[in-house]
Amino acid sequence: MSREKYNRNKVYEYAKKWAYSRNPQYYDYELIGGDCTNFASQCIFAGCNQMNYNKNNGWYYINANNKSPSWTGVEFLYNFLLSNKDNGPIGEKTTIDNVDIGDIIQLSFDGNKFAHSLIVIKKANDISNTLVAAHTFDTFGKRVSDYEYYSYRCIHIR
């Protein structure tokens, strides 16, 4: 298995290009649950250029009706990134002071489940100065601390 180095600059450029619009190569899930994790997955893919086509627990997008749950689901993406040992991106839990451009921050609004995925576009050593891009609530350069959330978790893409 060959693995490319994660290109954080490509993640940033992709997020910048598509934060306020939609790439026509991907379905827009905005009206059926939200597009945040779909957008985060697109950004990650821009940086790693490798999908995992395992039907049971992979991470891939072929079309709107043929994709893995981890491509568009907050919890599924988290579980995939932390457990993947095969093709595609590999993630690990980290703290806010260790996130980098291209990493993922997920928000819980109620303290029970995580429901929003953000892509880091500017790292900082604290939550108030870390900037993100996202879909559903389209943004590029928003401070994480400007969201109203109960808790957050960080995933570093290796």
C-alpha positions as CSV (number, residue, x, y, z in Angstrom):
1,M,0.0,0.0,0.0
2,S,1.6,3.3,-1.1
3,R,0.4,6.4,0.7
4,E,1.0,10.0,-0.5
5,K,2.0,12.6,2.0
6,Y,-1.1,14.7,3.1
7,N,-0.9,17.9,1.2
8,R,-2.3,20.5,3.5
9,N,-1.9,23.3,1.0
10,K,-4.2,21.5,-1.4
11,V,-6.7,21.1,1.4
12,Y,-6.6,24.9,2.0
13,E,-6.9,25.7,-1.7
14,Y,-9.8,23.4,-2.2
15,A,-11.6,24.8,0.9
16,K,-11.0,28.3,-0.3
17,K,-12.4,27.6,-3.8
18,W,-15.5,25.7,-2.7
19,A,-16.5,27.1,0.7
20,Y,-19.2,29.4,-0.7
21,S,-20.2,27.2,-3.7
22,R,-20.6,23.6,-4.6
23,N,-18.3,21.4,-6.7
24,P,-20.6,19.9,-9.3
25,Q,-18.7,16.5,-9.1
26,Y,-20.3,16.0,-5.7
27,Y,-24.0,15.9,-4.6
28,D,-25.1,18.8,-2.3
29,Y,-26.6,17.3,0.8
30,E,-27.6,20.7,2.2
31,L,-31.3,20.0,2.2
32,I,-31.2,16.4,3.4
33,G,-29.2,16.6,6.6
34,G,-26.4,19.0,5.8
35,D,-23.3,19.2,3.6
36,C,-20.6,19.8,6.3
37,T,-19.0,16.3,6.4
38,N,-19.4,15.9,2.6
39,F,-17.4,19.1,2.2
40,A,-14.8,18.1,4.9
41,S,-14.4,14.8,3.0
42,Q,-13.9,16.6,-0.3
43,C,-11.2,18.7,1.4
44,I,-9.5,15.7,2.9
45,F,-9.6,14.0,-0.5
46,A,-8.0,17.0,-2.1
47,G,-5.1,16.6,0.3
48,C,-4.6,12.8,0.2
49,N,-5.9,11.9,-3.3
50,Q,-6.8,8.4,-2.1
51,M,-10.2,6.8,-1.2
52,N,-10.9,3.6,0.6
53,Y,-13.4,1.5,-1.4
54,N,-14.1,-1.1,1.4
55,K,-17.9,-1.5,1.2
56,N,-18.2,-2.3,4.9
57,N,-16.0,0.4,6.6
58,G,-14.4,2.5,3.8
59,W,-14.4,6.1,2.9
60,Y,-15.3,6.9,-0.7
61,Y,-17.6,8.8,-3.0
62,I,-18.7,7.6,-6.5
63,N,-22.0,9.4,-6.8
64,A,-24.9,10.5,-4.6
65,N,-26.2,7.0,-4.3
66,N,-22.9,5.2,-4.1
67,K,-20.8,6.5,-1.2
68,S,-19.7,5.3,2.2
69,P,-21.5,6.6,5.3
70,S,-18.1,8.0,6.5
71,W,-18.1,10.4,3.5
72,T,-21.1,12.3,4.7
73,G,-21.7,11.3,8.4
74,V,-20.1,13.1,11.3
75,E,-19.7,10.0,13.6
76,F,-18.9,7.7,10.6
77,L,-16.1,10.0,9.4
78,Y,-14.7,10.2,13.0
79,N,-14.8,6.4,13.4
80,F,-13.2,5.8,9.9
81,L,-10.3,8.2,10.4
82,L,-9.5,6.8,13.9
83,S,-9.7,3.2,12.8
84,N,-8.4,3.2,9.2
85,K,-5.3,1.1,8.7
86,D,-5.7,0.7,4.9
87,N,-6.1,3.1,2.0
88,G,-7.1,6.6,2.4
89,P,-6.6,9.1,5.2
90,I,-5.6,8.1,8.7
91,G,-6.5,10.3,11.7
92,E,-5.7,10.5,15.4
93,K,-7.3,12.3,18.3
94,T,-5.5,15.5,19.2
95,T,-5.9,18.7,21.1
96,I,-6.6,22.1,19.8
97,D,-3.0,23.2,20.2
98,N,-1.8,20.4,17.9
99,V,-4.3,20.9,15.0
100,D,-2.9,21.9,11.6
101,I,-4.3,23.1,8.3
102,G,-6.4,20.3,6.9
103,D,-7.3,18.7,10.2
104,I,-10.9,18.2,11.3
105,I,-12.8,19.8,14.2
106,Q,-16.2,18.4,15.1
107,L,-18.8,20.2,17.2
108,S,-21.5,18.9,19.6
109,F,-24.3,21.4,20.1
110,D,-26.1,19.4,22.8
111,G,-23.4,17.5,24.6
112,N,-24.8,14.1,23.4
113,K,-23.7,13.8,19.8
114,F,-21.3,15.4,17.4
115,A,-23.2,17.0,14.5
116,H,-20.9,19.4,12.6
117,S,-17.6,18.9,10.8
118,L,-15.2,21.8,10.2
119,I,-11.9,21.9,8.2
120,V,-9.1,23.8,9.8
121,I,-7.7,26.5,7.5
122,K,-5.5,28.4,10.0
123,K,-3.9,26.8,13.0
124,A,-3.5,28.5,16.3
125,N,-2.7,27.3,19.8
126,D,-6.2,28.0,21.1
127,I,-9.8,27.6,20.0
128,S,-10.5,31.3,19.7
129,N,-7.9,31.9,17.0
130,T,-8.2,28.7,15.0
131,L,-10.0,29.4,11.7
132,V,-12.2,26.9,9.8
133,A,-14.1,26.4,6.6
134,A,-17.4,24.6,6.4
135,H,-20.6,23.9,4.4
136,T,-24.2,23.8,5.7
137,F,-23.4,27.1,7.4
138,D,-21.0,28.1,4.6
139,T,-17.9,29.8,5.8
140,F,-14.2,30.4,5.2
141,G,-12.1,31.9,7.9
142,K,-14.6,31.7,10.8
143,R,-13.2,31.4,14.3
144,V,-14.2,28.1,16.0
145,S,-15.1,30.2,19.1
146,D,-17.7,32.1,17.1
147,Y,-19.8,28.9,17.0
148,E,-22.2,28.2,19.8
149,Y,-21.4,24.7,20.8
150,Y,-21.3,22.4,23.9
151,S,-18.1,20.6,23.1
152,Y,-15.6,19.9,20.3
153,R,-13.1,17.3,19.3
154,C,-10.1,17.5,17.0
155,I,-8.8,14.9,14.5
156,H,-5.2,15.3,13.1
157,I,-4.8,13.8,9.7
158,R,-1.4,12.0,9.5
